Amino acid sequence: MKILPKNHNERFDLLDKYLPEVYKKVSELFKKYRESYNLRLTKLDASKVKEYAYELRDIVKNKK
């Protein structure tokens, strides 16, 4: 895939189209991601983000 998305919406559209299982996981965390721009994550939220990051890495690795 040689597409450079211009914004979050395009990134989400590409994920939904090409990696739907990743899209589902990422969309659950997107609100926390946006909140983290201005607010600190709780330890629990940070732990969830870390856990999802490892899960997503494994999903993407298995796609190759």
C-alpha positions as CSV (number, residue, x, y, z in Angstrom):
1,M,0.0,0.0,0.0
2,K,1.6,3.3,-1.1
3,I,-1.0,5.7,0.2
4,L,-0.2,8.6,2.5
5,P,-3.2,9.6,4.5
6,K,-3.7,13.3,5.1
7,N,-5.5,13.1,8.5
8,H,-6.9,10.8,11.1
9,N,-10.1,10.2,9.2
10,E,-8.2,8.9,6.1
11,R,-6.0,6.7,8.4
12,F,-9.1,5.2,9.9
13,D,-10.7,4.6,6.5
14,L,-7.5,2.8,5.3
15,L,-7.4,0.7,8.5
16,D,-11.0,-0.2,8.1
17,K,-10.5,-1.2,4.5
18,Y,-7.1,-3.1,4.8
19,L,-6.8,-4.1,8.4
20,P,-10.3,-4.3,9.9
21,E,-9.2,-6.2,13.1
22,V,-6.7,-3.4,13.7
23,Y,-9.3,-0.7,13.0
24,K,-11.6,-2.2,15.6
25,K,-8.9,-2.1,18.3
26,V,-7.6,1.3,17.4
27,S,-11.1,2.9,17.2
28,E,-11.7,1.8,20.8
29,L,-8.6,3.7,22.0
30,F,-8.8,6.8,19.8
31,K,-10.7,8.8,22.4
32,K,-8.0,8.1,25.0
33,Y,-5.4,9.0,22.4
34,R,-7.0,12.4,21.8
35,E,-7.5,13.0,25.5
36,S,-3.8,12.4,26.1
37,Y,-2.9,15.5,24.0
38,N,-3.9,17.7,26.9
39,L,-4.5,15.3,29.9
40,R,-2.4,12.7,31.6
41,L,-3.5,9.1,31.1
42,T,-4.3,7.2,34.2
43,K,-2.1,4.2,34.9
44,L,-4.9,1.9,33.9
45,D,-5.4,3.7,30.6
46,A,-1.7,3.7,29.9
47,S,-1.5,0.0,30.6
48,K,-4.5,-0.6,28.2
49,V,-2.8,1.4,25.5
50,K,0.4,-0.6,26.0
51,E,-1.4,-3.9,25.9
52,Y,-3.3,-2.9,22.7
53,A,-0.1,-1.7,21.1
54,Y,1.5,-5.2,21.6
55,E,-1.7,-6.9,20.3
56,L,-1.7,-4.7,17.2
57,R,1.9,-5.3,16.5
58,D,1.3,-9.0,16.5
59,I,-1.7,-8.7,14.2
60,V,0.3,-6.6,11.7
61,K,3.3,-9.0,12.0
62,N,1.1,-11.9,11.2
63,K,-0.2,-10.1,8.1
64,K,3.2,-10.0,6.4
